[in-house]
Amino acid sequence: MSGDEQKNYGAIYQWSGQARGLEELNVPVETLNRISPMYFLGNISAAVSIHHGMADALVPLDWSVTTCAQLTALGKNVECLYYENMPHTFYGSGDEEFIQNTVRFFNEHLSGP
């Protein structure tokens, strides 16, 4: 998803056939900004791994690319992986690759001493 909650709820509203997300979209933009992660990326101290299927028809690839660029510009430890031909929910060899990358990342960056 996006680091911008207004974008997220707008997408949820569309995906759900206008059944979800409208209440959140009706709050003041300042309120959504207070809970939008994109305004707090500077506070991140742990390594971050972002995975996105390049054939995702639900979440735009640009949302992950933008977040990766923002984290990189802030000097954060970020790994950004994009999977060709993978939709929103990975499957088959793409899912296996995702799991292997996630376990590797955890072991390299988050498992502790």
C-alpha distances in whole Angstrom, upper triangle without the diagonal:
4,7,8,9,11,9,6,10,11,9,10,14,14,13,15,18,18,19,16,14,17,19,16,16,19,19,20,18,19,18,15,15,17,14,11,11,11,15,15,15,18,19,17,20,19,18,14,13,10,11,10,12,14,15,11,12,9,6,8,9,10,7,7,11,11,10,12,15,15,15,18,19,20,21,19,19,16,16,14,15,14,16,18,18,16,14,11,13,15,19,22,23,19,18,21,20,17,19,22,19,18,21,23,20,21,24,25,23,22,25,27,31
4,5,7,9,7,6,10,11,10,11,14,15,15,17,19,19,20,17,15,17,18,15,15,18,18,18,15,17,16,12,12,14,12,9,8,8,12,13,12,16,17,16,19,19,18,15,14,11,13,12,14,15,17,14,14,11,8,9,10,9,5,7,10,9,8,11,13,12,13,16,17,17,20,18,19,16,16,14,16,15,18,20,21,18,16,14,16,18,22,25,26,22,21,24,23,20,22,24,21,20,23,24,21,22,26,26,23,23,26,28,32
4,6,9,8,8,11,13,13,14,17,18,18,20,22,21,22,19,16,18,19,15,15,18,17,17,14,14,14,11,10,11,9,6,5,5,8,9,9,13,14,13,17,17,17,14,14,12,14,14,17,18,20,17,18,15,12,12,13,11,8,9,11,9,7,11,12,10,11,15,15,15,17,15,17,15,16,15,17,18,20,23,24,21,20,17,19,21,25,28,28,24,24,26,25,21,23,25,22,20,24,25,21,22,26,25,22,22,25,27,30
4,5,5,6,9,10,11,13,14,16,17,19,21,19,20,17,14,16,16,13,12,15,14,14,10,12,12,8,7,10,9,5,7,6,8,11,12,15,16,16,20,20,20,17,18,16,17,17,19,20,21,18,18,15,13,13,14,12,9,11,13,11,10,14,15,13,14,17,17,17,20,19,21,18,20,18,20,20,23,25,26,23,21,19,21,23,27,31,31,27,26,29,28,24,26,29,26,24,27,28,25,26,29,29,26,26,29,31,34
4,5,5,6,8,10,10,12,14,15,16,18,17,17,14,10,12,13,9,9,12,11,12,9,11,10,6,7,9,7,5,8,9,11,13,14,17,18,18,21,22,22,19,20,17,19,18,21,22,22,19,19,15,13,14,16,15,12,14,16,14,13,17,18,16,17,21,21,20,23,21,23,21,22,21,22,22,24,26,27,24,22,19,21,24,27,31,31,28,27,30,29,25,27,29,27,25,28,30,26,27,30,30,27,27,30,31,35
4,5,5,6,9,10,11,12,14,15,17,15,16,13,10,10,11,8,7,10,10,10,7,10,10,6,8,11,10,8,11,11,13,15,17,20,21,21,25,25,25,22,23,20,21,20,22,23,23,20,19,15,14,14,17,15,13,16,18,15,15,19,20,18,20,23,23,23,26,24,26,24,25,23,25,24,26,27,28,25,23,20,23,25,29,33,33,30,29,32,31,28,30,32,30,28,31,33,30,30,34,34,31,30,33,35,39
4,6,5,6,9,10,11,12,14,16,14,16,13,10,12,14,11,9,13,13,14,11,14,13,10,11,14,12,10,12,11,14,16,17,20,21,21,25,25,24,21,21,18,19,17,19,19,19,16,15,12,10,11,13,12,9,13,15,13,13,17,18,17,19,21,22,22,25,23,25,22,23,21,22,21,23,24,24,22,19,17,20,23,26,30,30,27,26,30,28,25,27,30,28,26,30,31,28,29,32,32,30,29,33,35,38
4,5,5,6,9,10,10,12,14,13,14,11,9,11,13,10,10,13,14,15,13,15,14,10,12,14,12,10,11,12,15,16,17,20,21,21,24,23,23,20,19,17,17,16,17,18,18,15,14,11,9,11,13,13,10,12,15,14,14,17,19,18,19,22,23,23,25,23,24,22,22,20,21,20,21,23,23,20,18,15,17,20,24,27,28,25,24,27,26,23,25,28,26,24,27,29,26,26,30,30,28,27,30,32,36
4,5,5,6,9,10,10,12,10,11,8,5,7,9,7,6,10,11,13,12,14,13,10,12,14,12,11,14,15,17,19,20,23,23,23,27,26,26,23,23,20,20,19,20,21,21,17,16,13,12,14,17,17,14,16,19,18,17,21,22,21,22,25,26,26,28,26,28,25,26,24,24,23,25,26,26,23,20,17,19,23,26,30,31,28,26,30,29,26,28,31,29,27,30,32,29,29,33,34,31,30,33,35,39
4,5,5,6,9,10,11,9,11,9,7,8,11,9,7,11,12,14,12,16,15,12,14,17,15,13,16,16,18,21,21,25,26,26,29,29,28,25,25,21,22,19,20,21,20,17,15,12,11,13,16,16,13,17,19,18,18,21,22,22,23,26,27,27,30,28,29,27,27,24,25,24,25,26,25,23,20,17,20,23,27,30,32,28,27,31,30,27,29,32,30,29,32,34,31,32,36,36,33,33,36,38,42
4,5,5,6,8,10,10,12,10,8,10,13,12,10,14,16,17,16,19,18,14,16,19,17,15,16,17,19,21,22,25,26,25,29,28,27,24,23,19,19,16,17,18,17,13,11,8,8,10,13,14,12,15,17,17,17,20,21,21,23,25,26,27,29,27,28,25,25,22,22,21,22,22,22,19,16,14,16,20,23,27,28,25,24,28,27,24,26,29,28,26,30,31,29,30,33,34,32,31,34,36,40
4,5,5,6,9,8,9,6,6,9,11,10,10,14,15,17,16,19,18,14,17,19,16,15,17,18,21,22,23,26,27,26,29,28,28,24,23,20,20,18,18,19,18,15,13,9,10,13,16,17,14,17,20,19,19,22,24,23,24,27,28,29,31,29,29,26,26,24,24,22,23,24,23,20,17,14,16,20,23,26,28,25,24,27,27,24,26,29,28,26,29,31,29,29,33,34,32,31,33,36,40
4,6,5,6,5,7,5,5,6,10,9,9,12,14,17,16,19,18,15,18,20,18,17,19,20,22,24,25,29,29,29,32,31,31,28,27,24,23,21,21,22,21,17,15,12,13,15,19,19,17,20,23,22,22,25,27,26,27,30,31,31,34,32,33,30,30,27,27,26,26,27,26,23,20,17,19,23,26,29,31,28,27,31,31,28,30,33,32,30,33,35,33,33,37,38,36,35,37,40,43
4,6,5,6,8,8,9,10,13,13,12,15,17,19,18,22,21,18,20,23,21,19,21,22,24,26,27,30,31,30,34,33,32,28,27,24,23,20,20,20,18,15,12,10,12,13,17,18,16,19,22,21,22,25,26,26,28,30,31,32,34,32,33,30,30,27,26,24,25,25,23,21,18,16,18,22,24,28,30,27,26,30,30,27,29,33,31,30,33,35,33,34,37,38,36,36,38,41,44
4,6,7,9,9,10,12,15,15,14,17,20,22,21,24,23,19,22,24,21,20,21,22,25,27,27,30,31,30,33,32,31,27,25,22,21,18,18,18,16,13,10,8,10,13,16,18,16,18,21,22,22,24,26,26,28,30,31,32,34,32,32,29,28,25,25,23,22,23,21,19,15,13,15,18,21,25,27,24,23,27,27,25,26,30,29,27,31,33,31,32,35,36,34,34,36,39,42
4,5,5,6,8,10,13,14,14,16,19,22,21,24,22,20,22,24,22,21,23,24,26,28,28,32,32,31,34,33,32,29,28,25,23,21,21,22,20,16,14,11,13,16,20,21,19,21,24,25,24,27,29,29,30,33,34,34,36,34,34,31,31,28,27,26,25,26,24,22,18,15,17,21,23,27,29,26,25,29,29,27,28,32,31,29,32,35,33,33,37,38,36,35,37,40,44
4,5,8,10,11,14,15,15,17,20,22,22,26,24,21,24,26,24,23,25,26,29,31,31,35,35,34,37,36,36,32,31,28,26,24,23,24,21,18,15,13,16,18,22,23,21,24,27,26,27,30,31,31,33,35,36,37,39,37,37,34,34,31,30,28,28,28,26,24,20,18,20,23,25,29,31,29,28,32,32,30,31,35,34,32,36,38,36,37,40,41,40,39,41,44,47
4,6,7,7,11,12,11,13,16,19,19,23,21,19,22,24,22,21,24,25,27,29,30,34,34,33,37,36,36,32,31,28,27,25,25,26,24,20,18,15,17,19,23,23,21,24,27,26,26,30,31,31,32,35,36,36,38,36,37,34,34,31,31,29,30,30,28,26,22,20,22,26,28,32,34,31,30,34,34,31,33,36,35,34,37,39,37,37,41,42,40,39,41,44,47
4,7,8,10,12,12,14,17,20,20,23,21,19,23,24,22,22,24,26,28,29,30,34,34,33,36,36,35,32,31,28,28,26,26,27,25,22,19,16,18,21,24,25,23,25,28,28,28,31,33,32,33,36,37,37,39,37,38,35,35,32,32,30,30,31,29,27,23,20,22,25,28,31,34,31,30,33,34,31,32,36,35,33,36,38,37,36,40,41,39,38,40,43,46
4,6,8,9,10,12,14,17,18,20,18,16,19,20,18,18,21,22,24,26,27,30,30,30,33,32,32,29,28,26,25,24,24,26,24,20,18,15,16,19,22,23,21,23,26,25,25,28,30,29,30,33,34,34,36,33,34,32,32,30,30,28,29,30,28,26,22,19,20,24,27,30,33,30,28,32,32,29,30,34,33,30,33,36,34,33,37,38,36,35,37,39,43
4,6,5,6,9,11,14,14,17,14,12,16,17,15,15,18,19,21,22,24,27,27,27,30,30,30,27,27,24,24,23,24,25,24,20,19,15,15,18,21,21,19,21,24,23,22,25,27,26,27,30,31,31,33,31,32,30,30,28,28,27,28,30,29,26,23,19,21,25,28,31,33,30,29,32,32,29,30,34,32,30,33,35,33,33,36,37,35,33,36,38,42
4,5,5,6,9,12,13,16,14,13,16,18,16,17,20,21,22,24,26,29,29,30,33,33,33,30,30,27,28,26,27,28,27,23,21,18,18,20,24,23,21,24,26,25,24,28,29,28,29,33,33,33,35,34,35,33,33,31,32,31,31,33,32,29,26,23,25,28,31,35,37,34,32,36,36,33,34,37,36,34,37,39,36,36,40,41,38,37,39,41,45
4,5,5,7,11,12,15,12,12,15,16,15,16,20,21,22,24,26,29,28,29,32,33,33,30,31,28,29,28,29,30,29,26,24,20,21,23,26,26,23,25,28,26,25,29,30,29,30,33,34,33,36,34,35,33,34,32,33,32,33,35,34,31,28,25,27,30,33,37,39,36,34,37,37,34,35,38,37,34,37,39,37,36,40,41,38,36,39,41,45
4,5,6,9,10,12,9,8,12,13,11,12,16,17,18,20,22,25,25,25,29,29,30,27,27,25,26,25,27,28,28,24,23,19,18,20,23,23,20,22,25,23,22,26,27,25,26,30,30,29,32,30,31,29,31,29,30,30,31,33,32,30,26,23,25,28,31,35,37,33,32,35,35,31,33,36,34,31,34,36,34,33,37,38,35,33,36,38,41
4,6,8,8,11,10,8,12,14,13,13,16,17,18,20,22,25,26,26,30,30,31,28,28,26,27,25,27,27,27,23,22,18,18,19,22,21,19,22,24,22,22,25,26,24,26,29,29,29,32,30,32,30,31,29,30,29,31,32,32,29,26,23,26,29,32,36,37,34,33,36,36,32,34,37,35,33,36,38,35,35,39,39,36,35,38,40,43
4,7,8,11,10,10,13,15,15,15,19,20,20,23,25,28,28,29,32,33,34,31,32,29,30,29,30,31,31,27,25,22,21,23,26,25,22,25,28,25,25,29,29,27,29,32,32,31,35,33,35,33,34,33,34,33,35,36,35,33,30,27,29,33,36,40,41,38,36,40,39,36,37,40,38,36,39,41,38,38,42,42,39,38,41,42,46
4,6,8,7,7,10,11,12,13,17,18,18,20,23,25,25,26,30,31,32,30,31,29,30,29,31,32,32,28,27,23,22,24,26,25,22,25,27,25,24,28,28,26,27,31,30,29,33,31,33,32,33,32,34,33,35,37,36,34,31,28,30,33,37,40,41,38,37,40,39,36,37,40,38,35,38,40,37,37,40,40,37,36,39,40,44
4,5,5,7,9,10,12,13,17,17,16,19,22,24,24,26,29,31,32,30,31,29,31,30,32,33,33,29,28,25,23,24,27,25,22,25,27,24,23,27,27,25,26,30,29,28,31,30,33,31,33,32,34,34,36,37,38,35,33,29,32,35,38,42,43,39,38,41,41,37,38,41,39,36,39,41,38,37,41,41,38,36,39,41,44
4,5,5,6,9,10,10,14,14,13,16,19,21,22,23,27,28,29,27,28,26,28,27,29,30,30,27,26,23,21,21,24,22,19,22,23,20,20,24,24,21,23,26,25,24,28,27,30,28,30,29,31,31,33,35,35,33,30,27,30,33,36,40,41,37,36,39,38,34,36,39,36,34,37,38,35,35,39,38,35,34,37,39,42
4,6,5,6,9,10,13,13,12,14,17,19,19,22,25,27,28,26,28,26,29,28,31,31,32,29,29,25,23,24,25,23,20,23,24,21,20,24,24,21,22,26,24,23,27,26,29,28,30,29,31,32,34,36,37,35,32,29,32,34,38,41,42,38,37,40,39,35,37,39,36,34,37,38,35,34,38,37,34,33,36,37,40
4,5,5,7,9,12,14,12,14,17,19,19,21,25,26,27,25,27,26,28,28,30,31,32,29,28,25,23,24,26,24,21,23,25,22,20,24,25,22,23,26,26,24,27,26,28,27,30,29,31,31,34,36,36,34,31,28,30,33,36,40,41,37,36,39,38,34,35,38,35,33,35,37,34,33,37,36,33,32,35,36,39
4,5,5,6,10,11,11,13,15,18,18,19,23,24,25,23,24,22,24,24,26,27,28,25,24,21,19,20,22,20,17,19,21,19,17,21,22,19,20,24,23,22,25,24,26,25,27,26,28,28,30,32,33,30,28,24,27,29,33,36,37,34,32,35,34,31,32,34,32,30,33,34,31,30,34,34,31,30,33,34,37
4,5,5,8,9,7,10,13,15,15,17,21,22,23,21,23,21,24,24,26,27,29,25,25,22,20,20,21,19,16,18,20,17,15,19,19,16,18,21,20,19,22,21,24,23,25,24,27,27,30,32,33,30,28,25,28,30,34,37,37,34,33,35,34,31,32,34,31,29,32,33,30,30,33,33,29,28,32,33,36
4,6,8,10,8,9,13,14,14,16,19,21,23,21,23,22,25,25,28,29,31,28,28,24,22,23,24,22,19,20,22,19,17,20,21,18,18,22,21,20,23,21,24,23,26,25,28,29,31,34,35,32,30,27,29,31,35,38,38,35,34,36,35,31,32,34,32,29,32,33,29,29,32,32,29,27,30,31,34
4,6,9,8,9,12,14,14,15,18,19,21,19,21,20,22,22,25,27,28,25,25,22,19,20,22,20,17,18,20,18,16,19,20,17,17,21,21,19,22,20,22,21,23,23,25,26,29,31,32,29,27,24,25,28,31,35,35,32,30,33,32,28,29,31,29,26,29,30,27,26,30,30,26,25,28,29,32
4,6,6,8,10,13,13,14,17,18,19,17,18,17,19,20,23,24,25,22,22,19,16,17,18,17,13,14,17,14,12,15,17,14,15,18,18,17,20,18,20,19,21,20,22,23,26,28,29,26,25,21,24,26,29,33,33,29,28,31,29,26,27,29,27,24,27,28,25,25,28,28,25,24,27,28,32
4,5,5,6,10,10,10,14,14,15,13,15,14,17,18,21,22,24,21,22,20,16,17,17,16,12,13,15,13,10,13,14,11,11,15,15,14,16,14,16,15,17,17,20,21,24,26,28,25,24,21,23,24,28,31,31,27,26,28,27,23,24,26,24,21,24,25,21,21,25,24,21,20,24,25,28
4,6,6,9,10,11,14,16,16,14,15,14,17,17,21,22,24,21,22,20,16,16,16,14,11,11,13,10,8,11,11,8,9,13,13,12,15,13,16,14,17,16,19,20,23,26,27,25,24,21,24,25,29,32,31,28,27,29,27,24,26,27,24,22,25,26,22,23,26,25,22,22,25,26,30
4,6,8,9,11,15,17,17,16,18,17,21,21,25,25,27,25,26,23,20,20,20,17,14,15,16,13,11,14,14,10,11,15,14,12,15,14,17,17,20,19,22,24,27,29,31,29,28,25,27,29,32,35,35,31,31,33,31,27,29,30,27,25,28,28,25,25,28,27,24,23,27,28,31
4,5,6,8,11,13,15,14,17,16,20,21,25,26,28,26,27,24,21,21,21,19,16,16,17,14,12,14,14,11,10,14,14,11,14,12,15,15,18,19,22,24,27,30,31,29,28,25,27,28,32,35,34,31,30,31,30,26,27,29,26,23,26,26,22,22,25,24,21,20,24,24,27
4,5,6,9,11,12,11,13,14,17,19,22,24,26,24,26,23,20,20,19,17,14,13,14,12,9,10,11,8,7,10,10,8,10,9,11,11,14,15,19,21,24,27,29,27,26,24,25,26,30,32,32,28,27,29,27,24,25,26,23,21,23,23,19,20,23,21,18,18,22,22,25
4,6,8,11,12,12,16,16,20,22,26,27,30,27,29,27,23,23,22,20,18,17,17,15,12,13,13,9,8,11,10,7,9,8,11,12,16,17,21,23,27,30,32,30,30,27,29,30,33,35,34,31,30,32,29,26,27,28,25,23,25,25,21,21,24,22,18,19,22,22,25
4,6,9,12,12,16,17,21,23,27,28,31,29,30,28,25,25,24,22,19,18,19,17,14,15,16,13,10,13,13,10,11,10,12,14,17,19,22,25,28,31,33,31,30,28,29,30,33,35,35,31,30,31,29,26,27,28,24,22,24,24,20,20,22,21,17,17,20,20,23
4,6,8,9,12,14,18,20,24,26,28,26,29,26,23,23,22,21,18,16,17,16,13,13,14,12,9,12,13,10,10,7,9,10,14,16,19,22,25,28,30,28,28,25,26,27,30,32,31,28,27,28,26,23,23,24,21,19,20,20,16,16,19,17,14,13,17,17,20
4,7,9,13,15,19,22,26,27,30,29,31,29,26,26,24,24,21,19,20,19,15,15,16,14,11,13,14,11,10,8,8,11,14,17,20,23,26,29,32,29,30,27,28,28,31,33,31,29,27,28,26,23,23,23,20,18,19,19,15,15,17,15,11,11,14,14,16
4,6,10,13,16,20,23,25,28,26,29,27,24,25,23,23,20,18,19,19,15,14,16,15,11,13,16,13,12,8,7,9,12,14,17,21,23,27,29,27,27,25,25,25,28,29,28,25,24,24,22,20,19,20,17,15,16,15,12,11,13,12,8,8,11,11,14
4,7,10,13,17,20,22,26,24,27,26,22,23,21,21,19,16,16,17,14,12,14,14,10,11,14,12,11,7,5,6,8,11,14,17,20,24,26,24,25,23,23,23,25,27,25,22,21,22,19,17,17,17,14,12,13,13,9,9,11,10,6,7,11,12,15
4,7,10,13,17,19,22,20,23,22,19,19,17,17,15,12,13,14,11,9,12,12,9,10,14,12,12,8,6,5,6,8,11,14,17,21,23,21,21,19,20,19,22,24,23,20,19,20,17,14,15,16,12,10,13,13,9,10,13,12,9,9,13,15,18
4,7,10,14,16,19,18,21,20,17,17,15,16,14,11,12,14,11,9,13,13,11,12,15,15,14,11,9,6,5,6,8,11,13,17,19,17,18,16,17,16,19,20,19,16,15,16,14,11,12,12,9,8,11,11,7,9,12,11,10,11,14,16,19
4,7,10,13,15,14,17,16,13,13,11,12,11,7,9,11,9,7,11,12,11,12,15,16,15,13,11,8,6,5,6,8,11,14,17,14,15,13,14,14,17,19,18,15,14,16,13,10,12,14,10,9,13,13,10,12,16,15,14,14,17,20,23
4,7,10,12,11,15,14,12,12,10,12,11,8,10,13,11,10,14,15,14,15,18,19,19,16,15,11,8,6,5,6,8,11,13,11,11,10,11,10,13,16,15,11,11,13,11,8,10,12,9,9,13,13,11,14,17,16,16,17,19,22,25
4,6,9,8,11,11,9,9,7,10,9,7,9,12,12,11,14,16,16,17,20,21,21,19,17,14,11,8,7,5,6,9,10,8,8,8,9,9,13,15,14,11,11,14,12,9,13,15,12,12,16,17,15,17,20,20,20,20,23,26,29
4,5,5,9,10,9,9,8,11,12,10,12,15,15,14,17,19,19,20,23,24,24,22,21,17,15,11,9,6,5,6,7,4,5,6,8,7,10,13,12,9,10,13,12,10,13,15,14,14,18,19,18,20,23,23,23,23,25,29,32
4,6,9,11,10,9,6,10,12,10,11,14,15,15,17,19,20,20,23,25,25,23,22,18,16,12,10,6,6,5,6,6,7,9,11,10,13,15,14,11,13,16,14,13,17,18,16,17,21,21,20,23,25,25,25,26,28,31,34
4,6,9,9,9,8,12,13,13,14,17,18,18,20,22,23,24,26,28,28,27,26,22,19,16,13,10,8,7,5,5,5,7,10,10,12,14,15,12,14,17,16,15,18,20,19,20,23,24,23,25,28,28,28,29,31,34,37
4,6,6,7,7,11,11,11,13,16,16,17,19,21,22,23,25,27,27,25,25,21,19,15,13,10,10,10,8,7,4,4,8,9,12,15,16,13,14,17,16,14,18,20,19,19,22,23,22,24,27,27,27,27,30,33,36
4,6,7,9,12,12,13,15,17,18,19,21,23,24,25,27,29,30,28,28,24,22,19,17,14,13,13,11,10,7,7,10,12,15,18,19,16,17,20,20,18,21,24,22,22,26,27,26,28,31,31,30,31,33,36,39
4,6,9,12,11,12,15,16,17,18,21,22,23,24,26,27,29,27,27,23,22,18,17,15,15,15,14,12,8,6,10,13,16,19,21,17,17,21,21,18,21,24,22,22,25,27,25,26,30,30,29,29,31,34,38
4,6,9,7,9,11,13,13,15,17,18,19,21,22,24,25,23,23,20,19,15,15,13,14,15,14,12,9,7,11,13,17,20,21,17,17,21,20,17,20,22,20,20,23,25,23,24,28,28,26,26,29,32,35
4,5,6,8,9,10,12,13,15,16,18,19,21,22,24,22,23,19,18,15,14,12,13,14,14,13,11,10,13,15,18,22,22,18,19,22,21,18,21,24,21,21,25,26,24,25,29,28,27,28,30,33,36
4,5,6,6,9,10,11,12,14,16,17,18,20,22,20,20,16,15,11,11,9,10,11,12,11,11,10,13,14,18,20,20,16,17,20,18,16,19,21,19,19,23,23,21,23,26,26,24,25,28,31,34
4,5,5,6,8,10,10,12,14,15,16,18,20,19,20,16,15,12,13,11,14,14,16,15,14,14,17,18,21,24,23,20,21,23,21,19,22,24,21,21,25,25,22,25,28,27,25,26,29,32,35
4,6,5,6,9,10,11,12,14,15,17,19,17,18,15,15,12,13,12,15,16,17,16,15,13,16,17,21,24,24,20,20,23,21,18,21,23,20,20,23,24,21,23,26,25,24,24,27,30,33
4,5,5,6,8,10,11,12,14,15,17,15,15,12,11,8,9,9,12,14,16,14,14,12,15,16,19,22,21,17,18,20,18,15,18,20,17,16,20,20,17,19,23,22,20,21,24,26,30
4,6,5,6,9,10,10,12,14,15,14,15,12,11,8,10,9,13,14,17,16,16,15,18,18,21,24,23,19,20,22,19,17,20,21,18,18,22,21,19,21,24,22,21,22,26,28,31
4,5,5,6,9,10,10,12,14,14,15,12,13,11,13,13,16,18,20,19,19,17,20,21,25,27,26,22,23,25,23,20,23,24,21,20,24,24,21,23,26,24,22,23,27,29,32
4,5,5,6,8,10,11,13,11,12,10,11,9,12,13,16,19,21,19,19,17,20,20,24,26,25,22,22,24,22,19,21,22,19,18,21,21,18,20,23,21,19,20,24,25,28
4,5,5,6,9,10,11,9,10,7,8,6,10,11,15,17,20,19,19,18,20,20,23,25,24,20,21,22,20,17,20,20,17,16,20,19,16,18,21,19,17,18,22,24,26
4,6,5,6,9,10,10,11,9,10,9,12,14,17,19,22,21,22,21,23,23,27,28,27,23,24,26,23,21,23,23,20,20,23,22,19,21,24,21,20,21,25,26,29
4,5,5,6,9,9,11,10,12,12,15,16,20,22,25,24,24,22,24,25,28,31,29,26,26,28,25,22,25,25,22,21,24,23,20,21,24,22,20,21,25,26,28
4,5,5,6,5,8,7,10,10,14,16,20,22,25,23,24,22,24,24,28,30,28,25,25,26,23,21,22,23,19,18,21,20,17,18,21,19,16,17,21,22,25
4,5,5,6,7,7,9,10,14,16,20,22,25,24,25,24,26,25,28,30,28,25,25,26,23,21,23,23,19,19,22,20,17,19,21,18,16,18,22,23,25
4,5,8,10,10,13,13,17,19,23,25,28,27,27,26,28,28,32,33,32,28,29,30,27,25,27,27,23,23,25,24,20,22,25,22,19,21,25,26,28
4,6,9,10,13,15,18,21,24,27,30,28,29,27,29,29,33,34,33,29,30,31,28,25,27,27,23,22,25,24,20,21,23,21,18,20,23,23,25
4,7,9,12,14,17,20,24,27,30,28,29,28,29,29,32,34,32,29,29,29,26,24,26,25,21,21,23,21,18,19,21,18,16,18,21,21,23
4,6,9,12,15,18,22,25,28,26,27,25,27,26,29,31,29,26,26,26,24,21,22,22,19,18,20,18,15,16,18,15,13,14,18,18,20
4,7,10,13,17,20,23,26,25,26,24,25,24,27,29,27,24,23,24,21,19,20,19,15,15,16,15,11,13,14,12,9,11,15,15,18
4,6,10,13,16,20,23,21,22,21,22,21,24,25,23,20,20,21,18,16,17,17,13,13,15,14,10,12,15,12,10,12,16,17,20
4,7,10,13,16,19,18,20,19,19,18,21,22,20,17,17,18,14,13,14,14,10,10,13,11,8,11,14,12,11,13,16,18,20
4,7,10,13,16,15,16,16,17,16,19,20,18,15,16,17,14,12,14,14,11,11,15,13,11,14,16,15,14,16,19,21,24
4,7,10,13,12,14,14,15,13,16,17,15,11,13,14,10,9,12,12,9,10,14,13,11,14,17,16,15,17,20,23,25
4,7,10,9,11,11,13,11,14,15,14,10,12,14,11,10,13,14,11,13,16,16,15,18,20,19,19,21,23,26,29
4,6,6,9,10,11,9,11,12,10,7,9,11,9,8,12,13,11,13,16,16,16,19,21,21,21,22,24,28,30
4,5,9,11,13,10,12,12,11,8,11,13,11,12,15,16,15,17,20,20,20,22,24,24,25,26,28,31,34
4,7,10,11,9,10,11,11,8,11,14,13,13,16,18,17,19,22,22,22,25,27,27,27,29,30,34,36
4,7,7,6,7,9,10,7,9,12,11,10,14,15,15,16,19,20,20,22,24,25,25,26,28,31,34
4,5,6,8,11,13,10,10,14,14,12,15,18,17,17,21,22,22,23,26,27,27,27,29,32,35
4,6,9,13,14,11,11,15,15,12,15,18,17,16,20,21,21,22,25,26,25,25,27,30,34
4,7,10,12,10,8,12,13,11,12,16,16,15,18,20,20,21,23,25,25,24,26,29,33
4,7,9,6,5,9,9,8,10,13,13,13,16,18,18,19,22,23,23,23,24,28,31
4,6,6,5,8,10,9,11,13,14,15,17,19,20,21,23,24,25,25,26,30,33
4,5,5,6,9,10,11,13,14,16,17,19,20,21,23,24,26,26,27,30,33
4,5,5,6,9,10,10,12,14,15,16,18,20,21,22,24,25,25,29,31
4,5,5,6,9,10,10,12,14,15,16,18,20,21,22,23,24,27,30
4,5,5,6,9,10,10,12,14,15,16,18,20,21,21,22,25,28
4,5,5,6,9,10,11,12,14,15,17,18,20,20,20,24,27
4,5,5,6,8,10,10,12,14,15,16,18,19,20,23,25
4,6,5,6,9,10,10,12,14,15,16,17,18,21,24
4,5,5,6,9,10,11,12,14,15,15,16,19,22
4,5,5,6,9,10,11,12,14,15,15,18,21
4,6,5,6,9,10,10,12,13,14,17,20
4,5,5,6,9,10,10,11,12,15,18
4,5,5,6,9,10,10,10,13,16
4,5,5,6,8,10,10,13,15
4,5,5,6,7,9,12,14
4,6,5,5,6,9,12
4,6,6,5,8,10
4,6,7,9,10
4,6,8,10
4,6,9
4,7
4
